[in-house]
Amino acid sequence: MSTQKKHRMHQINQMLLEMASGNFFYRLERSAKNDHLEAISLSLNMLAEEIQEAMVHQGYVNSNNTFVDIIQMCFVLNKDEVIVMANQQACNLLSVLPSDIIGKPFSQFLTENSEITWQNIWNSFIGQKSFEMSVSLKFKSKASLIIPKICHISRCHDKNNEFNKTFILVIHHTLRQDPLDRDLVKGITHFSQNQKRPSDPISYLPKKTKLRLSFEDIHKIREGHNIIINNLEMNFPSLKIFALQLGTNEFKLKYGFKELYGTTVFNFIKQERMRKSKMMVQYSTQSLKSIAHMTGFKSIAHFSRTFKKHYGCAPSELRRKS
């Protein structure tokens, strides 16, 4: 199988995973091919588009629900077109850590065609102290998925008419589902409490008070889960710093992650690294040294020792068998 075809299949797989997690704003980049993979790509893009449109249509038809505009992505650029600030959601959508996006040119996160469009816009406004416009740009995630968005661009200046910053905002239209979700959970909790039998001895035992996670807390923990999966090669910061990057605290991150995924954050990182490394050893043509680097191991020796301890055989042995 050619490298190009493998890359296209990887993108399709990534797109399916994103849609399964509820993200319908990604798109697959079209190619000039006329084969089954291109047909699948086209169908997935159409499906994601239809689901998005259905959600927006529901918001306009059902007047009882408030239609909400949310700033989904926000970038602040300096005079050299370098990103100096970005919101956490932008990092999550691009599947990168904040340290991977701050200090990088904005064009680095655009597709090739959108990069040309952006450079033309940027060059046309050189020397202008203020401007506002909207333009359609396509971002690319770490997994090479396409995120088409309408970007609202504005440049601000201070009272001395000196150049200050350029702001790029992506607005997402959505329904406010939090009240509906809270009512649903409240109803389930009420029903469960009413179903307790007085004769049940377990109900008389003292129970440890559990932390109540809000839907916002759960959403942030899931974002952390996605960041881990897409950045296994990175040296992850401490739980305290990671929690701050997600907009929560260390205790909620530790507790919520265990509740949602049944393990600790660092155990999950270790498990995912081993799972991905085994898959790559079995099914990819990457060298073992490259696999070790891509899954966050400091050296091939460390990778081999950990792999053998976890799976009972060295990665080189598994590759020969595969």
Helices and strands as residue ranges (DSSP letters): H 3-20, H 36-61, E 67-77, E 83-86, H 88-94, H 98-101, G 106-109, H 112-124, E 131-140, E 146-157, E 163-175, H 178-194, G 201-204, H 215-230, H 239-246, H 250-261, H 265-283, H 288-294, H 300-311, H 315-321
